[in-house]
Amino acid sequence: MRIPCFAMWAAACMPALPWAQTAPRDSWPEPINKIRVEENVKIPMRDGIKLSTDLYFPIDAGGKLPAILIRTPYNKAPYVKPNSAARAFAGQDYVVAVQDTRGRYASEGDYTAFAGDVTDGYDTTDWLAKQSWSNGKIGTYGCSYVGDVQILQAQLRHPNLTAMIPQAAGSSIGAAGDRYYYFGARKAGNMDFASGLGWFSNQGNKDRSKPAPNIPDSQLRKVWGTLPLVGMTARAGAAPSDWDDMVSRELTDPWWDQFGYLKGNERFNVPALHIGSWYDFGVAEVLLEFNLLRTNAESSLARDNQFAVISPTYHCQSETGTSEHTVVGGRDLGDARFEFYSLYLQWFDHWLKGIDNGVTKRPKVMLYVMGKDAWRGEQEWPLARTKYTRYYLHSDGHANSRTGTGTLSTVAPQQEPPDRYTYDPGNPVPSRGGPICCTGDPHADGSYDQSEVENRSDVLVYSAPVLKEGIEVTGPLKVVLHASSSAKDTDFTAKLVDVYPDGKAYNVQEGILRARFREGFTKKMWMKASEVYEIPIDLEATSNYFGPGHRILLEVSSSNFPRFDRNLNTGGNNYDETKWVTAENQVHHSAARVSYILLPVIPQR
């Protein structure tokens, strides 16, 4: 069955610091040496599989050199082009190793996403450190999958792994911190549907006998509304992939263990510069990794040298997605330029070459405060001065749509009737922007006016009064609902919105919870029609200043599609079902059953 409403989704106080100067768009420094490339070097792994690696050598650099390892499933060949990261680092007297991961392109073996990457990264580091040209210091670099494999290999603590720059690497977090986030596609009880379908359809090819077809966004849209979830990539015309396993495996299935996803008890021993962005799907996980590599560090050197930089942009766009007028989706976020490339070179110069350049004296966290449109340095995450403040949901029972009576207030409710709405999986609330990636639609992610979404009667809207003074919200976000449903199982969604004085309502952050997992992701609890349950919804993290004249707004519903998959409300597996039932859902807000959003408010200095 095709659902017709999807088209809307695509319409979709410190002084200035020397490392965040407003210079022209950042670029790699000019090379100080010419480069030669040794292509397709076969590096043996412990099981005999050989991984094809291109080695970039600076000519006439002299002496033993450090190496930077980039491991990619996306084909190492394009790195030979001018202005690539490989050529940029090699031009600064680094040996750069760019490797096709196991089962990809010129490397041997069979491909399953992340399979073998823990030990393959370790073995490649070991090989590089033992080469006659090596000074024994190895760094790692890359974004998304190329960042995730850095986090995965770090848990084995190779003694020559000296420094890392994992960018947008939240997909490796696994069950750590009770996230149960696998590969940026399985987001605990839900699928990060559009992102996951786009990636597995175009990048997940397991059949090496023929090239994978390119599945355009227009073709993916044709299967969005079809059921069941299993078999969806095949219906889109994609090559064989791990999509069916990703959507159908239980979160506690031992199948996940083969990939090395984090569980939270791993030990680490490497300094790392973590890069993320507020409109990326894994920003909370990046910040969790920043803390995890610090708290689980084997040495003070590693513990004291975890740093993070969080920009306001999309997935893997921190460096290229900022300008003097940075626009994220449809939201103007000011001059977000930052000297990323210079920082990356300083980082590796310090750790791999021993240059004392002051890079470790910078703030532990550099974050971009949206709304204030400024970079700011902090020393921890979450910020120690945070005042966690409850904004309670209120209404007279008619919070439906932006014309309803829903309000937000720091005053707890007394006796108020619940709000009611109907969730029909055949007519889900359409996604508009958000922290997503990899869909094939360049206009899918980011921040857009939510007004049209808020016109729907199945979207509850709660708005605070117009602000007389600004409020900064920086930190982890959480919504707690007291809710009931006619269904055995359903979803509850929440979205934090910044309403501008002109009425445009820009999404800040969002989340979802499948009600069966309300008491944890390792057990399922069905709902009973006569009972009210506490529903905690994780809204990731943000840094957003709601200025004077703005309003803080919260949307609550039961779908956000196609960002997340639809709950069919049956209480079944969901992934193998083709029929659904309509749910009559209620959100309660009374003295005994409060519902609220917990905002991390930062007192103004």
N, C-alpha and C positions, 0 to 999 in steps of 0.2 A: 504493500500500500504506500502511495506517495502522499506526503503531507504538504500542503501548499504554502505554509506560512514562513518558509525558510529564507526567502529572498531578502527579508529585512536584515538578516544577520550580516550579509555582505555590505549593506549600505553603511554597513557599519564603520647662634649669634656670635660667631668667631670672625675675625678679620679675614680678608682674602689670603689664601695660602699659596705658597710658591708652586705647589704641585697641582693647583687648580686654577691656573691663570686663564684669562679670557684671551687666548691667542687664536690665530687662524686655525681652521680645522686640523686636528692632530694628524700627523703623518710620521712614518718611520724616519729616523735620522738618515742622513746621507751615508752610504757605505764608505768604510775606510779601507776596504780591500776588495779585490776581485774574487770571483767564486768559480769553482769547478764542481761538477755534479757527477758522482759515481752512482749510476742507476742500477736498481734491481739486485742489490746485495742480499743474498739469502742468509738470514740469521736463524740458526736452529733453536727450536724450543725444546724443553725437556722431554717431550713425547716424540721428538723426531720431525715434527712439522716445521717447515721453513717459511718464515714470513719475509716477504719482499720489502726491501727498505732502500730508499734513495738517500745517499749521504752527500750533504752540501759542505764543501771544504773551502775555507778562505785561503786564497793563494798567498804564499810568502808570509803567513802570519808568524811563523817561527815559534819554537818551543812546543810544549804539550798544551792541549786546548781542552776547555770544557765542552760538553755536548748538551744540546736541547733536543728532547725527544717529543715528536708529534705522532700519535697513533690514531689513524682515521679509518672509518668504514666507508668513507665517501670518495675514495680514489686519491692516491698520493700524486698522481700525474699533474694535476693543475698547479701544484706548488712550484713547478719549474718556471711558471710565468713571472714576469716582472712584478715587483711590489708585493710578492707573497711574504708571509711571515718567515718562511724558511730562508728566503733570500735576504730578508731584512736582518735576521739574527746572524746569518753566516757572514754578511757584510760587515758585522761588528766583531769579527774574530771568534765566532762560535762554530763548532761543527754541529750541523743540524741533521737529525735523522728523522725522515718522514716515512712512516710505515703503514702499509695496508694491513688492517687487522685480520685475524684468522678467518679464512674462507672468503675474503673479499679481494676482488680484482687480481693482482699478480701474486697474492699469498696463497699458500696451500691450506688445506683443511676444509671443514664444513662450517657453515655460518649459522649461528644462532646469536641474537643480540646479547652482547656482553659475555657470552660463553668463552672461557679461557682468558679473559682480559686481565684477571688478577695475576695469574702466573706468567702470561705472555709479556706483560709490562715489566714484571720483575726480571724475567730472563733476558729481555732486550736491554734493560738497564745494566745487567751483569755483563753482557757481551760488549756494550759500549765502553764500560769502565775498564775492560781488560785490553782494549786496543792500544797499540804502541803510541798512537798520537794523543791519547787521552790523559788528562790530568786527574782523572778519577772522580770528577764532580759532574753530576748529571742533573739537569733540570727538565721539567715537563711543561707543556704548553698546549692550549687549545680550548675550544668552546663546545658546549652541548655534549654530544657523545664523546667528543675528543677531550672534553673536560672530565666527564664521568669516569673514563678509564684511568685518569690520574688518581682520582679518589679511591677507586677500586684497588689499584696496585699499591697504593700507599699503606694499606693495612698490613702488607708483608714486611714493611720497614727495611727495604734494601739499604745497606750502609752507604752506598754511593748515590742514593737518591737524595739530593742536596736541597732542592727548592722546587716549588710548583707554582703555576698560575692556572688553576682550574676556573674556567669561565662558564657560567650558567650550567653548573654541574649538579643540580639538585636531583636529577633522575637516578642517581646512584644511592640515594638515602635509604631505600628499602624500609625495613620495619623500625629503624632507629627513631627514637623519640615518638614512638607509636604513630609514625606517619603512614607506614604501609604504602609507600609510593614507589611503584616499580616502573622504571623506564620512561617516566613522564607520560605514560599512557594509562596505567592502572592507578588511579588515585583513590586508594583505600577501597571503600565499598562501591565506587563508581568508576566508569571509564571516562578519561579525558578524551571524549569521543572524536571530535573533529580533528584534533591534533594527532591522536593515535592512528586514526584511519588514514589520514594523509601521509603520515610517515611510513607505516607498514605497506601501504599501497605502492609507494614510490621508492622507498629505501630498504625495505625488508627482504628483498629477493634472496631466496635460499637455493635457487636453481642456477648453477653456474654454466649450464650448457647453452644458455641463450641470454641475451640482454633483457633486462626487465623493461616492460613497456612503460612509457610515461603516461601517468593517469592524471589528466588535468582536473582542475577544480570543478569545472562544469560537469565532468563525468562522475566525480565523487558525489556531487549534489544529487544526482539521480538515484543514488542508493541510500542516501541519508535516512529517508523515511521508510526503507524496507526493513523487514524482520525475517529471520532472527539475526542477532549480532554475529553469531558464528556464520562463516561463509560470506561475510559481507565484502571482504577484499576480493574474493573470487568473483562475486557478482559485479564488482567494479572493473573486472578485467585485469586485475593485478597478478603478478607472479606469486608463487607459493611463499608464505612468510609465517611468522610466529603469531599472527593476529589471533587465531582461534584459541591458542593456549593463553594468550594475554587476557582475553575477555572471559575465559571460562574457568581458569584455575582458582581454587579457593586461596584466600590470603595466607592460610596456614599450610598450604600444600608444600611438601619438601621439594617439589619441582623448582621453586625459586632459589633454593640453596645453591644450586650449581653455578650461579652467576656471580656470587660474591657480593650481593647487595648488603649494605651495612645493617647491622642489628643493634648497634649502640655500645657494644662491649669491646670493640676493636681497639687496638693500641696503635698510635701513630708516632712518628718521629721525624717530621719534616716541616720546615717553614713553608707557609703557603699564603699566596695572595689570591683571595676569593673575589670573583667578579660576578655581580648580578644586576638585575634591573627590576623596577617595581611592576612593570607590566609584562614580566616573564612568568611562565607558569610554575617555576620552581624557586621563587625568591625566598620563601620561608625556609626551604630546604637548604639553600645556599648558606643562609645565616645559621641554621642548625649545624651545618658542617663546619663553619667557622668556629663555633663553640665546641663542637665535638673534637676537632683536631687539637684544640687547646686543652680541654679538660681531660682527654685521654692520651695526652702526650707522655712519651717516655722520658723526656728530658726538658730542662728549663729552656734550652735553646729553641725547641719546637713549641713549647707552651707559650713562650713570650714573643713569638714571632708569627702569629696568625693575624692577618690583616684582611679587611674587606672593603670593597668599593661598590656602592649600589647607585646606579644611574636611574633616570626616569623612563627608560626606553623599553623596547621589546626584546625578545629572545635573541641573544648574540648580536645586539645592535648598540651596545654601549659605546663602542668606538666610532661607528659610522652613522649612527642614528641621532647624533646630537649636532647642533649648530647654534648660531647666534639666535635663531628663532626655532627652538626645538618644538615640533608638533608631534604629539603621540596620539595617533588616531585622528581625532578632531580637536584635541585639547592643546592649546598653546601653553607650553611650560617654560618659556623664557630661554635664556642663554645657558644651556647645560653643557657647554664645552668643557673638556677635561683632558689633560695631557696623558692619556692612557699609554700610548706607545713609548713615550719617554719614561714613564713609570716602569713599564715592563722591562725595558733595557736596564734601568737603574737596579731593579730587583735582581736580575740575573748577574749584573756586573758585581753587585755586592756579594751574593752567595756563591757564585761559581768562579769569580775571578779574585775575590777578596778585596774589592775596592771599597774604601770607607767613604761612601757618598751620602750618608745621613738618611738613607731610605727607611731604616728601622726606627727612626725618631719621629716619623709621621704619626698622626692619629691612628689608632687601631681600626677605626671604622670611618670611612668617608661616605656620607649619604647625601643625596639630593632631596631637599625638602620641597616637594611640589606645592604650589600655591605661593610660597615665599620665593620659589624659583631660585634657590641658592644652594651651593655646596656647604656642608658643615662637617667638621671633624668631631668625632666622639671617641671614647675610650673603651666602650663595651656595648654589647647588645644582649637584651634590651637595655635601654638607658636607665642608669641607676636612679635618676630623679623622676621617673615616670609616676604619675598619679593615675592609677587605673580607676576609671569612672564609669559607673553604670548609667546608661541612658535607657530608661524604661519605655516599653511600648504602651500606648494608651489609645482608646477609641470608645465610641458608644456602640461598637459592634458593626460599624460600617467603614472599615479602613480600605475597602476595595477601591483601587485605582488612585490616581493622583488627585481626583476630585472628592475622595472620601474624607473621613474624619480622623484618620490616624495621626497621632502626634508622638514625639519623643520628648522625654523630660527626665531630669535627674531626680525628680520626686517619684517615689514608688506608688503604684496604683492602689486603690481601695477595692470597691466593688464595681467591676466593669464587665459587660457581656463579652464573650469571645467574638473574634472575627471569623467569618466562614467564607470558603470559596470552593469551587469545584476544580479538581485537577483531572483533565482528560488527556491521556497520553497521545491520543490522536490529534490533539491541537495544543502542543506544548508551547510554553513561553519562549519566544525566539531569543537567541543570544544576540547581543549587540556589542561588539568589541570584547574586551576582557584580556586576561593574561594567557594567551594561547600562542601556538606557532604551527608551522609545518602543514597548513591546510591547503596551500596552493593559491590562496586568495590574499593578495598583499594588503587588502583593506579589512581583514577580519579581526586583527588584534588591536589593542590599545583602548583609548578612552573616547567615548562618543556620547552624544545626548541620548538619554534614556527615556525621554518624554513619551515617545510612542509606545514603548514597552509598558510604561506606567499607566497607559490608558486602558489596559486590560482589567477586567473584573476579577481575574484569577491572580492578580498581583496586589498584595497588600502593601500600602505605602504609609510610612510613618515619618513625619517630618518635625524637626525641632524648629523653634521660632527663628526668625531672621537674627543673625548674630550682630550684637552691638560691638563686641570685641572679638578679635580673632582667636581661634583655638587651634593649636598644633596637635595632631594625632600622629605619633611616631612609635611604632612597635607592633607586637603581635595583636591580632584582632580576633574577637570571639563573639558569637551570638548564642544566647541560651533562650530557647523557646520552651514553653509548655504547650504541647500540642496533642491533638487527638485526630483520629481518622476512621472513616468507615471501612478502610481497606486493612488487610492483614499486614501489608507493608507499603510504604510510600516514601518519597523523598521530600526533604525540606531544603529550600535554597534561601540564601540571604545575600544581599548586595549593598555595600556602603557607597553612597552617592554624594557628590559635592554639587549643590545647586547654586549656580552663579546668580548674581543680581538680575541678569537679563532672562532668567528662567531656565537656561540650559542646565541639564542635569547630567553631570559627567560621572561615569562609574569610576570608583577608586579601587575597590577590591571586592571579591566575591567568594562564596564557598557553598558546599552542599554536604548533606549527610543522608545516607540511606538509613531509614529509621531502624531497620533490623540490627544495625551496628551501634545503636545509641549507648550501649554499655561497654563498648570496646570492639575492636575489629577482629578479635579472635573468637567471638561467639555471636550467634544470631538470636534475637528476641523478637517474636512477632507481636503485633499490636492487637488489642481487643477494642472493639468499637465503643465500649462504655468507659474506657479508661483514658486518663491524661498522662502523658509521658514527658519527661525532660529530654529535650533534643539539643545537644551541644553542636554548634556548627563552627568549624575552623575557617576563618576568613584570611588565612595567611598572614601577611604583614604589609605595612605601608609606612610612608612618611608624607603626610599631607596637611597643609595649613588651610583651614577653613577661614577665610578672611572676613572682615566686617561686611555685612550685607549679604553674606552667603548663608545657606542653610545646610545642616547635617541631615541626611535622609537615609532611611533604610527601606529596602524592598524585601519582601518575604513572599515566597511562592513554593512551588513543588517541581519546577522544571526550569532548565536553562539550556536549551537545545539549539544547535548541536554541540555546544561546548561540552556538555556532559550527556551521557546516554540517558534515555528515558526509563524511569521505573514503570513497569507495566501493572503494578499494584496487585499482583496476584499472590505474592508471597513465594513464587517459584524461583527458578534459577535466573530468570530474566534473559540470560544470554541465548537460550535455545527456544524461547517462546515467540509465538506469532500473534497471540490474542491478549487483549488487556481488559481491565475493568476501570471504570471511573471512580475516583475517590472523592468523598466529601470531607474536606480537611478543615480543622479549626485551630486557631492560635489563641491561647488563653492569656489574659493579663489581669490578674486580680491580686489582692493582698496575699492569698495563699498560693497563687500560681503565677509568679512574676515572669515576664519575658523581657529580655533586655539585650542590648549590645554593649560589650565591655570595651571602652575606648582607652587606649594608652595616651593620656593627655600629658603634654610636656609643659610645665610651668614656664611662662615667659620670663626671661632674665631682664 
